[in-house]
Amino acid sequence: MTIRLPDSAGGLRTYEPRPEPFAVTAGAPFTSRTVFSAAHVVADPFADTSPDSPAAVDWDATLAFRRHLWSHGLGVAEAMDTAQRGMGLDWAGAAELIRRSAAEARAVGGRIACGVGTDQITAGSLAEVRAAYEEQLALVESSGAQAILMASRALAAAASGPEDYLEVYGHLLRQAAEPVVLHWLGPMFDPALEGYWGSADLDAATDTFLEVIAAHPDKVEGIKVSLLDARREIDIRRRLPQGVRCYTGDDFNYPELIAGDDKGFSHALLGIFDPLGPLAAQAVRVLDTGDVKGFRELLDPTVELSRHLFQAPTRFYKTGVVFLAWLAGHQAHFTMVGGLQSARSLPHLARAYELADGLGLFPDPKLAEERMRNLLALYGVTQ
């Protein structure tokens, strides 16, 4: 059986789906790397909502997907960009997500870290930005989850220079009960974060970022770098104080960054590990044995899919992530918070299906093919 898929030139091409999925084997907990998947949320398709209304979340399906990730040994990075934080999921929704997911993590013994931001305000003074961060930090810590201090749109707008970042982050780190992960999200993911750390010059911004960490090394468990720049990430991780981890957020270059070199390596906190969960887990277990070549042989072929999903405008990668979760049977529909299922074209989605199927990511390839055919028919593609 073949399926006709649209291409970017306006034509149709013939694709023969893979008959069997990638063979997944269970294994022991990871030993060489700490690995988080930034997990998406599942929208409630029956809620009478609009793009401007609060998100309606299908909590059962959302938590079931997190159990899927935990079952493969991955940690869950919660209420972050992949969960449409700031792109349909407001602070009230994120707070509920944090509470529910943290409780579920305790119930199943899963590792969880949750995003701390300032999205209950859209703008404000530095004092208001600090207060917003403090409110979210208190909630995450009270839930029992590790805190990830995320980049703040409100801070980017309020700060007049590097000194304001040093003051705000220093204040938060001094009061954090446990060491946190600092997250640097680049403007390719969120244009409102242009010039973060007080400068559009990345060298200057990097110096400020590292100054924050150097002043509070006991309060920073790790950093997450999402700049899609492997060379800069390697430079940053080599300059970190001893004991501070680097978690790659580079969805373009993650295999080489996780594999590392003779001077170090990155752990992982990645949106692409949402659809890659079982395969990524198997690759890390191979790396645990010291087999870097085998690790790369498993993970390198996934980069083409990741680069496709995260192509510009990068912030809409979430559409492809949810699309693949639907095809894989993790949710019953392709509906997204804020209506973002329309943010990518049919040719883009068709190519995502082809690449994911070629990797064997779908537990039931026939179900994925059937759902792809249904979507194509909806768009007027006849087979």
C-alpha positions as CSV (number, residue, x, y, z in Angstrom):
1,M,0.0,0.0,0.0
2,T,1.2,3.5,-0.8
3,I,-0.1,6.9,0.1
4,R,0.0,10.1,-1.9
5,L,1.5,13.1,0.0
6,P,1.6,16.7,-1.0
7,D,5.0,18.4,-1.5
8,S,6.1,22.0,-1.2
9,A,5.9,22.5,-5.0
10,G,2.1,21.9,-5.1
11,G,2.3,18.4,-6.4
12,L,1.7,14.9,-5.0
13,R,4.4,12.2,-4.4
14,T,3.9,8.6,-3.6
15,Y,5.2,7.2,-0.3
16,E,5.2,3.6,1.0
17,P,4.7,3.5,4.8
18,R,7.0,1.5,6.9
19,P,5.3,-1.8,8.0
20,E,6.8,-2.2,11.4
21,P,7.7,0.3,14.2
22,F,11.1,0.8,15.8
23,A,11.7,-2.0,18.3
24,V,11.6,-0.6,21.8
25,T,13.1,-2.4,24.7
26,A,12.8,-1.6,28.3
27,G,15.9,-0.8,30.3
28,A,17.4,0.3,33.5
29,P,17.5,4.0,34.6
30,F,20.0,6.2,32.8
31,T,23.4,6.4,34.4
32,S,25.5,8.7,32.1
33,R,23.1,11.5,31.3
34,T,20.1,13.2,32.9
35,V,17.4,13.5,30.2
36,F,14.2,15.5,30.3
37,S,11.5,15.7,27.6
38,A,9.6,19.0,27.5
39,A,6.1,17.6,27.1
40,H,3.1,19.0,25.2
41,V,-0.4,19.5,26.6
42,V,-3.5,17.8,25.0
43,A,-6.3,20.2,24.3
44,D,-10.0,19.4,25.1
45,P,-11.5,19.1,21.6
46,F,-15.1,19.4,22.8
47,A,-14.6,22.7,24.7
48,D,-16.3,25.7,23.2
49,T,-13.3,28.0,23.2
50,S,-11.7,30.6,20.9
51,P,-8.0,31.5,20.4
52,D,-8.4,34.3,22.9
53,S,-10.1,32.3,25.7
54,P,-8.3,30.4,28.5
55,A,-7.0,27.0,27.4
56,A,-9.2,24.0,27.8
57,V,-7.0,21.0,28.6
58,D,-7.8,17.3,28.5
59,W,-6.2,16.4,31.8
60,D,-6.5,12.7,31.4
61,A,-4.8,12.5,28.1
62,T,-2.2,15.1,29.1
63,L,-1.2,13.1,32.2
64,A,-1.3,9.8,30.3
65,F,1.3,11.2,27.9
66,R,3.5,12.1,30.8
67,R,3.2,8.6,32.2
68,H,4.3,7.4,28.7
69,L,7.5,9.5,29.0
70,W,8.2,8.4,32.5
71,S,7.7,4.7,31.6
72,H,10.7,5.0,29.2
73,G,12.9,6.6,31.9
74,L,12.7,10.2,30.7
75,G,12.1,13.1,33.1
76,V,9.4,15.5,32.3
77,A,10.1,19.2,32.0
78,E,6.7,20.7,32.7
79,A,4.8,23.9,31.8
80,M,7.5,25.2,29.4
81,D,7.5,26.2,25.8
82,T,6.4,22.9,24.4
83,A,3.3,23.0,26.6
84,Q,2.4,26.2,24.7
85,R,3.3,28.3,27.8
86,G,2.7,31.9,26.6
87,M,1.2,30.6,23.4
88,G,-2.3,29.6,24.5
89,L,-1.6,28.3,28.0
90,D,-1.8,31.1,30.6
91,W,-0.5,31.1,34.1
92,A,-3.7,29.8,35.6
93,G,-3.5,26.8,33.2
94,A,0.2,26.4,33.8
95,A,-0.3,26.4,37.5
96,E,-2.9,23.7,37.3
97,L,-0.7,21.7,35.0
98,I,2.2,22.0,37.5
99,R,0.1,20.8,40.4
100,R,-1.4,17.9,38.5
101,S,1.8,16.7,36.9
102,A,3.8,17.0,40.1
103,A,1.2,14.9,41.9
104,E,1.3,12.3,39.1
105,A,5.1,12.3,39.2
106,R,5.0,11.5,43.0
107,A,2.5,8.7,42.3
108,V,4.6,6.9,39.7
109,G,8.1,7.9,40.8
110,G,8.8,10.1,37.8
111,R,11.3,12.9,37.7
112,I,9.8,16.4,37.1
113,A,11.0,19.9,36.8
114,C,8.7,22.8,36.2
115,G,8.9,26.2,34.5
116,V,8.9,29.4,36.7
117,G,8.1,32.5,34.7
118,T,6.2,35.8,34.9
119,D,3.3,35.2,32.6
120,Q,0.7,36.4,35.1
121,I,1.8,39.9,34.0
122,T,2.4,41.2,30.5
123,A,4.5,44.1,31.6
124,G,5.6,45.8,34.8
125,S,8.4,47.3,36.9
126,L,11.4,45.3,38.0
127,A,9.7,44.9,41.4
128,E,6.6,43.5,39.7
129,V,8.6,41.1,37.7
130,R,10.4,39.9,40.8
131,A,7.0,39.4,42.6
132,A,5.6,37.4,39.6
133,Y,8.7,35.2,39.6
134,E,8.4,34.7,43.4
135,E,4.7,33.6,43.1
136,Q,5.5,31.0,40.6
137,L,8.7,29.8,42.3
138,A,6.7,29.3,45.5
139,L,4.1,27.2,43.7
140,V,6.6,25.0,42.0
141,E,8.6,24.4,45.2
142,S,5.5,23.7,47.2
143,S,4.5,21.1,44.6
144,G,7.8,19.2,45.2
145,A,9.1,19.8,41.7
146,Q,12.5,21.2,40.7
147,A,12.3,24.8,39.5
148,I,13.4,26.0,36.1
149,L,13.8,29.7,36.0
150,M,12.6,30.6,32.5
151,A,13.3,33.7,30.5
152,S,10.7,36.4,31.0
153,R,9.1,38.6,28.4
154,A,8.3,41.1,31.1
155,L,11.9,41.3,32.3
156,A,13.1,41.7,28.7
157,A,10.8,44.7,28.4
158,A,11.6,46.2,31.8
159,A,15.3,45.7,32.1
160,S,17.5,48.6,31.0
161,G,20.8,46.7,31.0
162,P,22.7,43.7,32.3
163,E,22.7,45.0,35.9
164,D,18.9,44.6,36.1
165,Y,19.2,40.9,35.1
166,L,21.9,40.4,37.7
167,E,19.7,42.0,40.4
168,V,16.5,40.1,39.6
169,Y,18.1,36.7,39.1
170,G,20.4,37.2,42.1
171,H,17.3,38.0,44.3
172,L,15.5,34.8,43.1
173,L,18.5,32.5,43.5
174,R,19.2,33.7,47.0
175,Q,15.6,32.7,48.1
176,A,15.3,29.5,46.1
177,A,15.0,26.6,48.5
178,E,16.8,24.2,46.2
179,P,19.2,24.6,43.3
180,V,17.4,25.5,40.1
181,V,17.9,25.2,36.3
182,L,18.5,28.5,34.5
183,H,16.9,28.6,31.1
184,W,18.1,30.8,28.2
185,L,15.5,30.8,25.5
186,G,16.6,32.4,22.3
187,P,14.5,34.8,20.1
188,M,14.0,32.2,17.4
189,F,11.7,30.5,19.9
190,D,10.2,33.8,21.2
191,P,10.9,37.1,19.4
192,A,10.0,39.0,22.6
193,L,13.2,37.7,24.2
194,E,15.5,39.5,21.8
195,G,18.4,41.1,23.7
196,Y,18.0,38.9,26.8
197,W,20.6,39.3,29.5
198,G,20.9,42.9,28.5
199,S,22.4,42.8,25.1
200,A,21.7,41.7,21.5
201,D,25.4,40.9,21.3
202,L,25.5,37.2,22.2
203,D,29.1,37.4,23.6
204,A,28.1,40.2,26.0
205,A,24.8,38.3,26.9
206,T,26.8,35.2,27.6
207,D,29.1,37.0,29.9
208,T,26.1,38.3,32.0
209,F,24.5,34.9,32.0
210,L,27.7,33.3,33.3
211,E,28.2,36.1,35.9
212,V,24.8,35.2,37.4
213,I,25.8,31.6,37.7
214,A,29.3,32.4,39.1
215,A,27.8,34.5,41.8
216,H,25.4,31.7,43.0
217,P,27.0,28.3,42.0
218,D,25.4,26.6,44.9
219,K,21.9,27.6,43.8
220,V,22.3,26.6,40.1
221,E,21.9,22.9,39.5
222,G,22.2,23.4,35.8
223,I,21.5,25.6,32.8
224,K,19.4,24.9,29.7
225,V,20.6,26.6,26.5
226,S,18.1,27.0,23.6
227,L,20.0,29.1,21.1
228,L,20.4,26.5,18.3
229,D,24.1,27.2,18.2
230,A,26.2,24.2,19.1
231,R,29.5,26.1,19.2
232,R,28.2,28.7,21.7
233,E,26.7,26.0,23.9
234,I,30.0,24.1,24.0
235,D,31.8,27.4,24.9
236,I,29.3,28.1,27.7
237,R,29.4,24.6,29.2
238,R,33.2,24.7,29.3
239,R,33.0,28.0,31.3
240,L,30.5,26.7,33.9
241,P,31.6,26.4,37.5
242,Q,32.4,22.8,38.6
243,G,29.2,20.9,39.4
244,V,26.8,23.0,37.3
245,R,25.3,20.9,34.5
246,C,24.6,22.0,30.9
247,Y,21.2,20.7,29.6
248,T,21.1,21.1,25.8
249,G,18.0,22.6,24.4
250,D,19.4,22.6,20.9
251,D,17.0,20.7,18.7
252,F,19.3,21.0,15.7
253,N,22.5,19.6,17.2
254,Y,21.6,17.4,20.2
255,P,23.3,14.1,19.3
256,E,26.8,15.6,19.1
257,L,26.2,17.8,22.2
258,I,24.9,14.9,24.3
259,A,27.7,12.7,23.1
260,G,30.2,15.4,24.0
261,D,34.0,15.5,23.6
262,D,37.1,15.0,25.7
263,K,36.3,18.2,27.6
264,G,32.7,17.4,28.6
265,F,29.1,16.8,27.4
266,S,25.6,18.1,27.7
267,H,22.7,16.5,29.5
268,A,19.3,17.0,27.7
269,L,16.1,19.0,28.1
270,L,14.5,18.9,24.7
271,G,11.2,19.4,23.0
272,I,12.1,16.9,20.3
273,F,12.3,14.2,22.9
274,D,8.5,14.5,23.1
275,P,7.9,12.6,19.9
276,L,11.3,10.8,20.1
277,G,10.8,9.5,23.7
278,P,11.3,5.7,23.4
279,L,13.9,6.0,20.7
280,A,15.8,8.7,22.6
281,A,15.7,6.5,25.8
282,Q,17.1,3.6,23.9
283,A,19.9,5.7,22.5
284,V,20.9,7.0,26.0
285,R,21.0,3.5,27.4
286,V,23.4,2.6,24.6
287,L,25.5,5.6,25.5
288,D,25.4,4.4,29.2
289,T,27.5,1.4,28.1
290,G,30.1,3.7,26.6
291,D,29.1,3.0,23.0
292,V,29.2,6.5,21.6
293,K,29.1,5.2,18.0
294,G,26.0,3.1,18.7
295,F,24.3,6.1,20.4
296,R,25.0,8.3,17.3
297,E,23.8,5.6,14.9
298,L,20.4,5.6,16.7
299,L,20.0,9.4,17.3
300,D,21.7,11.0,14.3
301,P,19.0,9.9,11.8
302,T,16.4,11.7,13.9
303,V,18.0,15.1,13.3
304,E,16.3,15.6,9.9
305,L,12.9,15.2,11.5
306,S,13.8,17.6,14.3
307,R,15.2,20.3,12.0
308,H,12.0,20.0,9.9
309,L,9.7,20.4,13.0
310,F,11.8,23.3,14.3
311,Q,12.3,25.1,11.0
312,A,11.5,28.9,11.0
313,P,9.2,30.2,12.4
314,T,10.6,27.9,15.1
315,R,8.0,28.8,17.7
316,F,5.4,26.8,15.8
317,Y,7.3,23.5,16.2
318,K,4.7,22.6,18.7
319,T,2.2,22.0,15.9
320,G,4.4,19.2,14.5
321,V,4.9,17.7,18.0
322,V,1.2,17.4,18.7
323,F,0.5,16.2,15.1
324,L,2.9,13.3,15.7
325,A,1.4,12.5,19.1
326,W,-2.0,12.2,17.3
327,L,-0.6,9.9,14.6
328,A,1.2,7.8,17.3
329,G,-2.1,7.2,19.1
330,H,-1.2,9.2,22.2
331,Q,-4.3,11.4,21.7
332,A,-7.6,10.9,19.9
333,H,-7.5,14.2,17.9
334,F,-5.3,16.8,16.3
335,T,-6.7,19.9,18.1
336,M,-4.4,22.3,19.9
337,V,-4.7,25.0,22.5
338,G,-5.2,28.3,20.8
339,G,-6.1,26.6,17.5
340,L,-2.4,26.2,16.6
341,Q,-3.1,23.0,14.6
342,S,-3.4,25.5,11.7
343,A,0.1,27.0,12.2
344,R,1.8,24.6,9.8
345,S,1.0,23.8,6.2
346,L,-0.2,20.5,4.9
347,P,3.1,19.8,3.0
348,H,4.9,20.5,6.3
349,L,2.8,18.0,8.2
350,A,3.0,15.4,5.4
351,R,6.8,15.6,5.5
352,A,6.7,15.2,9.2
353,Y,4.7,12.1,8.9
354,E,7.0,10.7,6.3
355,L,10.1,11.3,8.3
356,A,8.6,10.0,11.6
357,D,7.3,6.9,9.9
358,G,10.7,6.3,8.3
359,L,12.2,6.3,11.8
360,G,9.6,3.8,13.0
361,L,8.2,6.2,15.6
362,F,4.6,5.1,15.3
363,P,3.7,2.1,17.6
364,D,0.9,1.3,15.2
365,P,1.9,2.3,11.6
366,K,-1.5,1.4,10.2
367,L,-3.2,3.7,12.6
368,A,-0.8,6.5,11.7
369,E,-1.4,5.9,8.0
370,E,-5.2,5.9,8.5
371,R,-5.1,9.2,10.4
372,M,-2.8,10.7,7.8
373,R,-5.2,9.6,5.0
374,N,-8.1,11.2,7.0
375,L,-6.3,14.5,7.3
376,L,-5.4,14.5,3.6
377,A,-9.0,13.8,2.7
378,L,-10.1,16.7,4.8
379,Y,-7.8,18.9,2.7
380,G,-9.2,17.5,-0.5
381,V,-6.4,15.1,-1.4
382,T,-7.8,12.0,-3.0
383,Q,-5.9,8.7,-3.0
